[in-house]
Amino acid sequence: MTSEGPMPVVLVGGLHADARRETVAQLLREVPGSVALHHDLSRGPAGAVRRSIRDGTGATSWGETPLVNDCACCALREDLVPELERLADGGLTRLAVVELWDSVEPRGMAEVIAAHGDGGFRLTNVLTAVDPALVLPCLSNGDDLAEAGLAAAVTDRRTVGDTFARQLEYAPVLTVSDSPGTGLDDLALLRQLHPAARRIRVASGQLARAAVAGFDVAAAAAAQHPACARLPHDCDEHGVSTLVWERRRPFHAGRLFEALEDLCCTAVRSRGRFWLADRPDSLLAWDAAGGALCVEDAGPWMASLPDAAWELMPAERRTAAALDWHPEHGDRCRHLVFTSPGLDRAGLLSLLDSCLLTDDEVASGPDAWPRPTGFDQLLDTAA
C-alpha cells in the first residue's frame, strides 16, 4: 500500500459489534498510518451523534454532530464526507477505516463516499464483519430495530433479520471472527447465504490487502437488483440447505397470498423474483428474513417493454434478460431461493408448486382467476 493518489477508504459494517471492532483493530495494526472513524448513533434520540477518530494507539479526537431531519444516519452522511476530506487534505492517512454503527447498512454509505470521490479520497472496499455463531440467531430475529435499541431514526421500521441480511449480502468480503461457539453448520449457513463473497479470518493477516482491493458501486447496486441479483445455488451440507425453485408458469395470486405466511416461515432467508398471472408486466421482488416478508414491485419485465425502451435500461438488466429468455414468456420467471438449517425441501417444493396456475386455469384465461386478491392491497398501497 502506497500513499500516492487519493486516500483509500474502506467501510467495515455489521450488526456483530465485537467482530466489527476486532476487524477494525486488526486493520489499524496491519496498516501503519491508518485511522478509524466511527459515528455512534446510539444517542441519536437525544439529538446528537458522537464521532470518534482513533489510530493504532487509541482515540485521537471526539466530536458531536446534530441530527439531520431527526435521522442519525442522515447526520452521519453529512458529517462523514467533511471528515474524510480533512484527513485526505492532511496527507498523512494511509487508510481511512470507516466503522459503521450496528444497524447502518453499507450500501447507502458506499454510494455517498463514491459520489464524493473527487474530495481526495476513494472507496476501495466494503467489509462486513461476522461472528459465524451469531448468523442464525441474528438472521432469525424478526424484532424491529427500535425494540432492540438499534433504530437509526424515529421512522426506522426495519427488522434485525432483514437489516443483517442486507449487510451480509452487499459486501464482497466477509471478515470472520474465530468464535469458540462456531460449528460446521454455522459456517455452512454463512457460505450458502453469500457464496460469492470472499471470507477472510480476522486474524489471518490478509485484511490490509482486502481493504484496498477495489470496489465498484454501480456493479454492487446492480447485483442487489431483483432482476439480476446473483442468487445462491442449490446446496445441502452439514444440515443446512439451499433450495433453488425456478418455474416459468405464473403464480395464482390468490393461492400464493394464502400461502405467504407458511412460505416466509419455512426458511430463515429467502429471496428472488416472481410474477403473478394477473400482473404479467410487473417484476415482483421477494425478500424475507426472520419470518418477515417484503414483496415489492421492482418495475417492468424486459419482455413487457417495446424494443425501443431496451436501450434505456441498464446493461446489466439487458444481459440478465437475454441470458434467461424464454420463447413464450421472455424474461418472466419465478426464481426463488430458500436457505435454512433443517429445510423441508419436499414440503416446500410441494407448497410452491401448488401456488402455480393449473393447466385448466391457464386454458381458461384471466376470467378463471378470482379477484381481488391480497396482493392488490399490498402492492397498490405500497405504490
C-alpha positions, -999 to +999 in steps of 0.1 A: +000+000+000+014+034-010+005+070-001+003+081-037-031+090-052-064+095-034-066+083+002-082+048+003-113+044+023-127+010+035-161+005+051-164-020+079-200-028+090-222-054+105-245-060+135-220-082+151-203-054+170-174-074+186-164-089+153-166-055+137-144-039+163-120-068+161-118-063+123-111-025+127-085-031+153-067-056+131-067-032+102-051-005+123-024-030+133-018-042+098-017-007+082+007+018+099-007+053+095-043+042+092-071+059+110-106+047+120-137+069+121-168+058+139-202+076+144-221+063+175-258+066+167-270+052+200-275+087+213-294+098+182-328+101+200-312+126+224-304+148+195-268+142+186-244+117+170-210+112+186-179+109+163-147+093+173-114+091+154-086+068+165-054+052+153-034+022+165-025+040+197-061+049+207-086+077+203-072+110+189-103+131+188-140+133+197-168+154+184-206+157+180-228+164+151-265+173+154-293+152+140-305+159+105-342+155+098-345+135+131-323+109+114-290+097+128-279+082+095-285+115+078-263+132+103-236+105+097-238+113+059-235+150+065-205+147+088-186+118+072-175+134+040-160+166+055-141+144+080-127+123+051-118+154+032-099+167+062-080+135+066-072+134+029-060+171+029-037+162+058-018+138+036-008+115+065-035+089+065-026+058+045-060+042+050-093+055+064-113+028+081-150+038+084-165+017+111-203+018+106-226+017+136-245-015+142-276-011+121-262+012+094-263-006+060-232-003+039-248+005+005-260+040+014-226+049+029-207+034+000-227+054-025-222+086-005-184+081-004-182+072-041-202+102-051-177+125-033-146+107-046-132+140-060-125+151-025-091+134-024-103+100-013-118+069-029-137+039-017-116+008-020-138-019-005-167-028+018-163-054+045-190-069+067-177-084+100-193-117+110-194-139+141-205-173+125-221-184+157-244-154+156-255-156+120-285-179+126-299-161+157-294-127+141-310-137+107-339-153+126-346-123+146-378-106+135-378-079+161-379-043+150-346-024+153-364+000+176-372-028+200-335-037+201-324-001+206-308+000+171-331+022+151-314+050+132-344+072+131-379+075+146-394+063+114-370+033+111-392+002+106-365-023+096-361-056+115-329-071+129-331-100+104-336-081+072-310-055+081-284-081+088-292-099+056-286-068+035-254-060+054-241-095+047-251-098+011-239-064-001-203-068+009-179-086-014-157-095+017-168-111+049-143-109+078-149-139+101-140-139+137-127-170+155-158-176+177-154-206+201-191-214+196-189-218+158-200-251+144-197-266+109-234-258+104-228-221+111-200-220+085-222-238+060-250-213+066-226-184+060-213-199+028-247-206+014-261-172+022-234-154+003-214-179-018-198-152-039-182-134-010-146-138-001-143-149+035-112-139+055-104-148+091-098-116+110-065-129+125-052-142+091-031-111+083-049-106+050-072-077+058-049-049+046-048-063+011-086-069+010-092-033+022-078-018-009-088-045-034-112-022-052-150-017-052-175-009-080-205+009-065-226+005-097-219-032-100-227-037-064-260-019-068-269-040-099-261-072-080-288-062-055-315-056-081-340-085-081-338-089-119-301-096-119-292-105-084-265-132-080-286-157-060-272-188-043-271-222-059-288-254-047-268-269-018-271-293+011-243-296+037-240-301+075-277-299+079-281-266+061-299-265+027-304-240-001-333-248-024-335-230-057-370-231-072-374-220-108-406-222-129-420-204-160-457-208-153-471-178-133-484-178-098-521-179-090-523-147-069-549-159-045-533-192-036-499-176-033-512-149-010-528-175+013-495-194+014-473-164+022-471-169+060-461-206+056-436-198+029-418-170+047-415-190+079-402-221+062-366-207+059-345-182+078-337-165+045-355-164+011-353-140-018-358-138-056-382-126-082-416-138-095-446-128-114-484-131-109-508-142-136-529-111-132-498-088-132-478-101-162-459-069-167-446-065-131-414-079-118-421-086-082-392-089-056-394-114-028-373-107+003-378-125+036-357-129+068-366-136+104-402-146+094-409-111+079-416-109+042-414-079+019-429-081-016-423-051-039-429-041-074-394-038-089-405-023-122-414-040-156-401-072-170-380-066-201-404-087-221-432-061-214-412-032-229-412-021-265-379-027-284-370+010-283-371+010-245-344-017-242-316+008-249-328+029-219-324+001-195-290-006-177-267-031-194-269-055-165-307-057-170-304-064-207-278-090-202-297-108-174-329-108-196-310-121-226-294-150-207-327-161-192-350-156-222-379-179-229-396-180-263-431-176-248-426-157-215-394-137-223-376-130-190-406-136-169-399-163-144-402-175-108-367-177-093-369-181-056-341-192-032-347-206+003-318-211+028-321-226+062-310-253+086-334-283+086-351-271+054-381-293+044-373-294+008-401-318-003-427-299+016-415-265+003-415-277-033-450-291-029-463-258-014-447-236-041-459-258-070-494-257-055-495-219-059-489-220-097-517-218-122-531-253-131-535-264-167-572-257-166-566-222-153-541-215-180-565-227-206-595-208-192-577-174-191-580-145-167-617-150-161-609-181-141-587-162-117-606-148-087-602-111-080-594-092-059-565-108-040-545-097-011-517-086-034-539-058-048-540-041-015-504-050-006-488-037-039-511-009-048-509+006-013-471+004-015-471+021-048 
